[in-house]
Amino acid sequence: ILRDFFWNRVQNELSGLGSINYQNVYSASGMKDKIRNCTYLKPEDFNDEHRIGKFYAFSGTIAEVRVLQSKKTGDNFGRLMLQCNDKLFNVMIWNNEWDKFGDELSKSKGKIITINGSLGEDTYSGANQLFSSKGTQIIFS
């Protein structure tokens, strides 16, 4: 997948111009075939309150990975910042999924991923974010 979008990424890094069609990344990732009832969430629909509580797939470039620790249980979980061209989106990876994907995510800054989860509101910031769930899958490109 990365090969198909290599020059778009180089153009974006050098000039700040150029864009990647992340819906095409999703289509090329194979997640569409693995999870039949999961639709792609377009970046422009990320903050639509009518989409909260539904399960979506989303693609982006990892701009930041923060490892956090639960005050109650001491378990690690993570917060990703995914960049889609000129916009940033938060993705929360809860501890069960962090146990599965955390090592690879921690080393993946700058890589393109496709992830699925449920869209919800972050009660701290008030913005929408994607939350991992039991069926979350991550495809690294």
C-alpha positions as CSV (number, residue, x, y, z in Angstrom):
1,I,0.0,0.0,0.0
2,L,2.8,2.4,1.0
3,R,4.3,2.0,-2.5
4,D,1.1,3.4,-4.1
5,F,1.2,6.5,-2.0
6,F,5.0,7.1,-1.7
7,W,5.2,10.1,-4.0
8,N,2.2,11.8,-2.4
9,R,3.9,11.5,1.0
10,V,7.2,12.9,-0.3
11,Q,5.4,15.8,-2.0
12,N,3.5,16.6,1.2
13,E,6.7,16.4,3.4
14,L,8.7,18.6,1.0
15,S,6.2,21.3,0.1
16,G,3.2,20.9,2.4
17,L,1.2,20.2,-0.6
18,G,-0.2,17.0,-2.0
19,S,-2.7,14.7,-0.5
20,I,-3.4,11.1,0.0
21,N,-6.9,9.7,-0.6
22,Y,-7.1,7.7,2.6
23,Q,-10.4,6.1,1.5
24,N,-8.3,4.5,-1.2
25,V,-5.8,3.3,1.4
26,Y,-8.7,1.7,3.2
27,S,-9.9,0.0,0.0
28,A,-6.3,-1.3,-0.7
29,S,-5.8,-2.5,2.9
30,G,-8.1,-5.5,2.6
31,M,-10.1,-4.5,5.7
32,K,-13.1,-4.0,3.6
33,D,-13.1,-7.7,2.7
34,K,-12.4,-8.8,6.3
35,I,-15.1,-6.8,8.0
36,R,-18.2,-6.8,5.9
37,N,-20.4,-4.4,8.0
38,C,-17.8,-1.8,8.6
39,T,-17.9,1.4,6.5
40,Y,-15.2,3.9,6.0
41,L,-15.4,7.1,8.0
42,K,-14.4,10.0,5.9
43,P,-12.3,12.7,7.7
44,E,-15.0,15.3,7.0
45,D,-17.6,13.2,8.8
46,F,-15.4,12.5,11.9
47,N,-17.0,15.2,14.0
48,D,-20.6,14.5,12.9
49,E,-22.5,13.9,16.1
50,H,-25.0,11.6,14.3
51,R,-22.2,9.1,13.7
52,I,-21.4,8.6,17.4
53,G,-21.8,5.0,18.6
54,K,-21.4,3.4,15.2
55,F,-18.5,1.1,14.1
56,Y,-16.2,2.5,11.3
57,A,-12.9,1.9,9.6
58,F,-10.5,4.8,9.4
59,S,-7.1,5.3,7.8
60,G,-4.3,7.8,8.5
61,T,-0.7,8.4,9.0
62,I,0.5,8.0,12.6
63,A,1.6,11.5,13.7
64,E,2.0,10.7,17.5
65,V,1.8,7.7,19.8
66,R,1.3,8.3,23.5
67,V,1.4,5.5,26.0
68,L,-0.8,6.2,29.0
69,Q,-1.4,4.2,32.2
70,S,-4.7,3.7,33.9
71,K,-4.9,5.1,37.4
72,K,-7.3,2.4,38.5
73,T,-5.7,-0.7,37.2
74,G,-2.2,0.4,36.2
75,D,-2.7,-1.1,32.7
76,N,-1.2,0.6,29.7
77,F,-3.3,2.0,26.9
78,G,-2.5,4.3,24.0
79,R,-3.7,7.4,22.3
80,L,-2.8,7.9,18.6
81,M,-2.9,11.0,16.6
82,L,-3.7,10.1,13.0
83,Q,-2.9,12.7,10.3
84,C,-5.2,12.8,7.2
85,N,-3.5,15.3,5.0
86,D,-3.9,18.6,6.9
87,K,-6.1,17.4,9.7
88,L,-5.4,15.4,12.9
89,F,-7.7,12.8,14.5
90,N,-7.5,11.1,17.9
91,V,-7.8,7.3,18.3
92,M,-7.9,5.7,21.7
93,I,-6.5,2.2,22.0
94,W,-7.8,0.5,25.2
95,N,-5.6,-1.8,27.2
96,N,-6.8,-5.2,25.7
97,E,-6.0,-4.0,22.2
98,W,-2.9,-2.2,23.4
99,D,-1.6,-5.6,24.6
100,K,-2.0,-6.9,21.1
101,F,-0.9,-3.9,19.0
102,G,1.1,-1.7,21.4
103,D,4.6,-2.8,20.6
104,E,4.1,-2.3,16.9
105,L,2.2,0.9,17.3
106,S,5.0,2.4,19.5
107,K,7.4,2.0,16.6
108,S,5.0,3.2,13.8
109,K,5.2,6.9,13.8
110,G,5.0,8.1,10.2
111,K,3.4,4.9,9.0
112,I,0.0,4.6,7.4
113,I,-2.6,2.4,9.2
114,T,-6.1,1.4,8.8
115,I,-8.0,0.7,12.0
116,N,-11.6,0.0,13.0
117,G,-13.5,1.0,16.1
118,S,-16.5,2.9,17.4
119,L,-16.8,6.6,17.1
120,G,-17.4,8.4,20.4
121,E,-17.0,11.7,22.2
122,D,-13.9,12.3,24.3
123,T,-15.4,13.6,27.5
124,Y,-12.2,15.4,28.3
125,S,-11.8,17.4,25.1
126,G,-15.4,17.3,23.8
127,A,-14.1,16.2,20.4
128,N,-15.0,13.0,18.7
129,Q,-12.5,10.2,18.6
130,L,-12.3,6.6,17.4
131,F,-12.3,4.0,20.3
132,S,-10.9,0.5,20.0
133,S,-13.2,-2.3,20.9
134,K,-13.0,-6.1,21.2
135,G,-13.2,-6.6,17.4
136,T,-10.6,-3.9,16.5
137,Q,-8.2,-4.8,13.8
138,I,-5.2,-2.7,12.7
139,I,-3.6,-3.1,9.3
140,F,-0.1,-1.5,9.0
141,S,1.0,-0.3,5.6
